[in-house]
Amino acid sequence: MSDSTEFRAVRFRLHPGSRDKHLMLARTAGACRYVWNHFLARNKREYALHRKYPNSRRKPSLTFQSLGVEFTKLRRETPWLQALPYAPVRYALKYQADAWKRAFAHGGFPRFKARLGNDSFTIPGDEGITENGWLRVPKIGWVKLTRNGGNPHSGCKPIRAVVKRELGKWYCVVFYDVGEIERDDDGTAIGVDMNVGQVAVSDGRIFGMPDVSRLEVRRRRYQRVVARRKRGSRRRAIAKRRAAKAARRIAQIRHNFAHCVSREIADAAGTVVVEELNVRGMTRSAIGSAEAPGTNVRQKAGLNREILATGWAQLFRMLDYKAANVVSVRPAYTSQTCNECGAVDKRSRKTQSEFHCVHCGHEANADINAALSIMALGTGAAGRGGGGITRPVKRQSHQLAA
């Protein structure tokens, strides 16, 4: 049983209700983009001067408090900013302060925001969020929120709302504090094997990725049309919009697949044993350098696309908050290990889906066999064979890295 304070995000469709409110939402999002780019350019310039002249130029202060003070000065000098809500526009600098913090910790400076991207802004706090489907945006007024199926967390406390525009339509993601969630662990465990295009479970089920090949063909076709048409033209904008719609539909299908599969797995057993996969390292490009060029670059790029399309990291995150207990194990040799006798031999893996142990003759689906080996490795089960759900002997649970 695990008790912790958790948060949930609920996505709504936002209906401005009038042209004036639609324009004010767009202006607010545009102001956030302007403030982000303005301070990013200034901070990059100041930081470059500090690195060049460390003795005479101080390092710029990049905390949210310091950036907020500078924003107040900018707002006093900019009349059009005064006509827009203060808190949402200022909150854009909270994201920039966090981005600078990550940059100094892991590398990679924040990037400028494009004018033609999907605009968004954040309303901090819960002052304008009501339980009956309305959102109050400062200096804009009340706007309607709708969602198929209603609000699953209507009784919980909202902490902030993110308003965003996607392909001309407005959406709102409201974050709720759902408090402490108790998950009952019934003492059973199940193993999960991640593969390209499918997820195998130790109880014998295999979840295949939905077929989105037609949507992929459509997206690539419109991307080629965009590349051929003149920049700034109306026909290019239409093709770009159609490509974006196809890409969004693909993302929605894959996101729904991850939600459905994670719920099926989390409901099957109290403990879920997964592979500790380094997705970033596995999808690193094989192009190499000019001095040491890579080999099979096109094949590796195709494999990387398939791995990312399967959404392993997304499935891990969903299992982490849906399952009562998550255990991650090193995946080395799990696909070559016989679940019946425990022998490790790469010759046993005949094909991608066929496993035939060369020592004991055990035959099974290769991915199901790997899922059983993962479960045995994560639970410390002494015996092998048997069903795909077992009771752990020992376990080591921890939060999975996103």
Summary of the structure (lengths in Angstrom):
residues: 402
radius of gyration: 25.5
end to end distance: 22.1
largest distance: 79.9
contacts: 1158
relative contact order: 0.11
helix: 42%
strand: 22%
